[in-house]
Amino acid sequence: IVHVIDMSGLEGRDPYEDYVTINKELEQYNLRLTERPQIIVANKMDMPDAEENLKAFKEKLTDDYPVFPISAVTRQGLRDLLFE
């Protein structure tokens, strides 16, 4: 499962809370989905507060899933993600 999380925080949302919410929804839909391998794509890293939000996200993250910071606009980090 690939989680694409908006790290910009432009809409006043907490990226970590978005991640928790989608995992709860997956669990409610089908508990077995939570057993599948997951990666986290930290998107919009070209935005002003994204680095700070990513740091806070990683501090809160208790799951041991890889996190790939990217910017779809500037293409930053896409190569690392594609070759994972």
Backbone as CSV, one residue per row, in Angstrom:
resi,resn,N_x,N_y,N_z,CA_x,CA_y,CA_z,C_x,C_y,C_z
1,ILE,0.859,-1.163,0.000,0.000,0.000,0.000,0.903,1.223,0.000
2,VAL,0.613,2.155,-0.877,1.369,3.399,-0.956,0.494,4.526,-0.411
3,HIS,0.938,5.134,0.673,0.240,6.291,1.241,0.907,7.543,0.689
4,VAL,0.168,8.376,-0.016,0.689,9.659,-0.479,0.130,10.716,0.474
5,ILE,1.021,11.296,1.272,0.625,12.231,2.319,1.092,13.639,1.951
6,ASP,0.178,14.587,1.997,0.461,15.994,1.720,1.202,16.589,2.917
7,MET,2.469,16.933,2.729,3.272,17.484,3.817,3.214,19.006,3.892
8,SER,2.508,19.643,2.969,2.491,21.103,2.943,1.737,21.703,4.121
9,GLY,0.685,21.047,4.571,-0.128,21.590,5.655,-0.905,22.827,5.259
10,LEU,-1.031,23.077,3.956,-1.687,24.294,3.481,-3.165,24.366,3.840
11,GLU,-3.804,23.258,3.961,-5.234,23.248,4.265,-5.483,23.180,5.770
12,GLY,-4.449,23.410,6.559,-4.585,23.377,8.004,-4.692,21.974,8.566
13,ARG,-4.319,21.000,7.768,-4.402,19.609,8.203,-3.044,19.130,8.682
14,ASP,-3.074,18.202,9.631,-1.864,17.587,10.165,-1.571,16.330,9.340
15,PRO,-0.428,16.275,8.658,-0.113,15.102,7.840,-0.175,13.790,8.617
16,TYR,0.263,13.797,9.866,0.226,12.565,10.652,-1.212,12.137,10.922
17,GLU,-2.068,13.075,11.231,-3.478,12.749,11.470,-4.124,12.192,10.204
18,ASP,-3.750,12.723,9.047,-4.255,12.173,7.778,-3.831,10.712,7.626
19,TYR,-2.585,10.422,7.963,-2.059,9.059,7.880,-2.815,8.123,8.824
20,VAL,-3.029,8.562,10.044,-3.756,7.754,11.029,-5.186,7.512,10.559
21,THR,-5.823,8.541,10.039,-7.208,8.426,9.568,-7.332,7.403,8.456
22,ILE,-6.455,7.458,7.471,-6.567,6.515,6.349,-6.286,5.092,6.810
23,ASN,-5.381,4.901,7.751,-5.127,3.553,8.268,-6.324,3.017,9.045
24,LYS,-7.000,3.879,9.783,-8.218,3.459,10.483,-9.302,3.067,9.480
25,GLU,-9.410,3.834,8.396,-10.393,3.513,7.358,-10.067,2.182,6.692
26,LEU,-8.797,1.932,6.428,-8.390,0.646,5.850,-8.746,-0.503,6.789
27,GLU,-8.491,-0.310,8.058,-8.782,-1.343,9.055,-10.285,-1.632,9.125
28,GLN,-11.097,-0.583,9.063,-12.547,-0.768,9.116,-13.071,-1.442,7.856
29,TYR,-12.445,-1.140,6.727,-12.872,-1.736,5.461,-12.518,-3.218,5.409
30,ASN,-11.264,-3.520,5.745,-10.803,-4.906,5.716,-9.538,-5.000,6.571
31,LEU,-9.646,-5.641,7.693,-8.531,-5.744,8.639,-7.268,-6.306,7.995
32,ARG,-7.413,-7.171,7.023,-6.236,-7.775,6.374,-5.416,-6.751,5.592
33,LEU,-6.027,-5.638,5.201,-5.279,-4.605,4.485,-4.147,-4.041,5.339
34,THR,-4.345,-4.003,6.636,-3.305,-3.460,7.518,-2.099,-4.383,7.633
35,GLU,-2.239,-5.608,7.156,-1.133,-6.566,7.183,-0.244,-6.466,5.944
36,ARG,-0.689,-5.742,4.949,0.091,-5.614,3.713,1.265,-4.660,3.906
37,PRO,2.327,-4.861,3.125,3.459,-3.926,3.188,3.000,-2.512,2.816
38,GLN,3.598,-1.533,3.464,3.233,-0.144,3.209,4.484,0.700,3.037
39,ILE,4.348,1.741,2.227,5.355,2.797,2.158,4.618,4.125,2.241
40,ILE,5.333,5.132,2.679,4.752,6.462,2.831,5.480,7.407,1.890
41,VAL,4.712,8.073,1.039,5.257,9.067,0.126,4.893,10.439,0.690
42,ALA,5.901,11.169,1.125,5.702,12.509,1.679,5.747,13.494,0.519
43,ASN,4.571,13.900,0.048,4.458,14.722,-1.154,4.441,16.219,-0.817
44,LYS,4.674,17.014,-1.842,4.676,18.483,-1.781,5.839,19.019,-0.946
45,MET,6.981,18.348,-1.059,8.152,18.764,-0.300,8.748,20.076,-0.810
46,ASP,8.227,20.592,-1.906,8.673,21.879,-2.425,7.975,23.055,-1.734
47,MET,7.012,22.781,-0.883,6.245,23.829,-0.216,6.985,24.319,1.036
48,PRO,6.708,25.572,1.461,7.485,26.200,2.538,7.585,25.429,3.856
49,ASP,6.508,24.881,4.381,6.553,24.233,5.697,6.725,22.722,5.630
50,ALA,6.953,22.192,4.450,6.975,20.741,4.266,8.090,20.056,5.057
51,GLU,9.280,20.620,5.077,10.401,19.992,5.806,10.089,19.890,7.294
52,GLU,9.563,20.959,7.854,9.209,20.964,9.276,8.089,19.958,9.553
53,ASN,7.100,19.911,8.666,5.993,18.965,8.831,6.470,17.522,8.708
54,LEU,7.411,17.275,7.805,7.956,15.926,7.645,8.707,15.500,8.910
55,LYS,9.473,16.408,9.470,10.202,16.103,10.706,9.223,15.735,11.825
56,ALA,8.165,16.524,11.978,7.153,16.251,13.006,6.444,14.928,12.727
57,PHE,6.171,14.656,11.460,5.523,13.405,11.060,6.377,12.211,11.478
58,LYS,7.660,12.267,11.157,8.563,11.159,11.488,8.711,10.967,12.995
59,GLU,8.666,12.065,13.752,8.762,11.963,15.210,7.550,11.245,15.798
60,LYS,6.385,11.427,15.178,5.149,10.804,15.663,4.970,9.382,15.145
61,LEU,5.608,9.059,14.040,5.412,7.774,13.374,5.964,6.633,14.224
62,THR,5.108,5.687,14.545,5.540,4.528,15.325,5.706,3.295,14.445
63,ASP,5.141,3.345,13.244,5.278,2.229,12.308,6.657,2.272,11.666
64,ASP,7.154,1.110,11.304,8.482,1.020,10.698,8.357,0.903,9.181
65,TYR,7.742,1.914,8.566,7.572,1.923,7.117,8.521,2.951,6.513
66,PRO,9.033,2.663,5.319,9.906,3.645,4.676,9.129,4.899,4.280
67,VAL,9.785,6.044,4.405,9.195,7.333,4.046,10.031,7.926,2.920
68,PHE,9.363,8.285,1.821,10.034,8.857,0.656,9.564,10.290,0.446
69,PRO,10.397,11.279,0.776,10.027,12.669,0.512,10.135,12.951,-0.989
70,ILE,9.062,13.497,-1.564,9.081,13.825,-2.990,8.394,15.163,-3.247
71,SER,8.624,15.668,-4.429,7.840,16.773,-4.965,7.452,16.373,-6.378
72,ALA,6.178,16.216,-6.613,5.718,15.882,-7.960,5.993,17.037,-8.915
73,VAL,5.974,18.265,-8.400,6.191,19.447,-9.237,7.644,19.539,-9.695
74,THR,8.593,19.426,-8.754,10.011,19.571,-9.100,10.676,18.240,-9.430
75,ARG,9.951,17.134,-9.208,10.424,15.774,-9.450,11.486,15.324,-8.435
76,GLN,11.684,16.106,-7.399,12.620,15.757,-6.322,12.190,14.444,-5.675
77,GLY,13.111,13.511,-5.539,12.866,12.261,-4.836,12.145,11.186,-5.631
78,LEU,11.705,11.493,-6.844,10.940,10.514,-7.619,11.775,9.303,-8.014
79,ARG,13.029,9.521,-8.354,13.888,8.407,-8.762,14.031,7.389,-7.622
80,ASP,14.279,7.883,-6.405,14.403,6.977,-5.255,13.121,6.181,-5.051
81,LEU,11.993,6.840,-5.194,10.705,6.168,-5.015,10.474,5.122,-6.096
82,LEU,10.741,5.465,-7.329,10.479,4.549,-8.441,11.342,3.301,-8.393
83,PHE,12.537,3.419,-7.853,13.436,2.270,-7.831,13.393,1.510,-6.509
84,GLU,12.442,1.839,-5.655,12.268,1.103,-4.389,11.611,-0.229,-4.664
